[in-house]
Amino acid sequence: MKKLFVIICLLLAAGCGAGNNEYNAVAFGDSNTRGANYPIRDYPENEKWVNLLNLSQQGKVTIYNAGIGGETTEDARKRLEKDVLNRHPETVFIMFGTNDAVVLQSGEPRVEKKRFEANLLYFIDEIRKNGGHPVLITCLPIVEGNGKDKLYYSRYEKIYYDAGKGARNWHNSYNDIVREIAKREQLPLIDHWRNMVRAAGGDTDSDLIASGLIDPSGNHMTPKGARILYQAILDSGLLK
């Protein structure tokens, strides 16, 4: 019976459980919303933060997972209507930035900061016009890596982030845009970055690696990291 209950809840999280294509909430983001690393790392599906919320809020709230791995805010603009607005959610959790901030060989980020800000404001405006309430979420702290533990720098060249004083600092500068928008637009903010740093006891590579919150990629949550986001949303009272 317990296994059947989990399967039913996961179907709800995948979008099979709400009638008329309507959901109480939508989680709109990239791989850290989708939990795209879970099959790769053999993590339990029911430990994704969206699934944890669906399981804990069973019978009260249904959340659709509209996360897609590798996406930037620029990519997400193209599917806002289909994946978010057409589902008529009361609440939309927005968590982007990890892919937007990636610096290419040209020395330019995938999405420039001004465009990143414009895209977030576009999401907010369209969601509000649709009768929904946007909630902004900052991205997790990058574990850069060095020596044998390359982590983030095993896939992205360190030299491209030197001007931004390292990948972690550069990524957090995109989070600063999210924080400023939340303040300016008077929106709820779940500062996942700060929550993870607090839980890790610091923002250094060694702190973050020892915490077990971030997987070997350096930019994806483990189930332990996902539970911090789940708990922060639960504690916020935003789903009541």
Helices and strands as residue ranges (DSSP letters): H 2-14, G 19-21, E 25-29, H 31-34, H 38-41, G 45-47, H 49-56, E 63-67, H 73-77, H 80-83, G 85-87, E 91-95, H 113-129, E 133-137, G 151-154, G 158-164, H 167-184, E 189-190, H 192-200, H 205-211, H 223-236
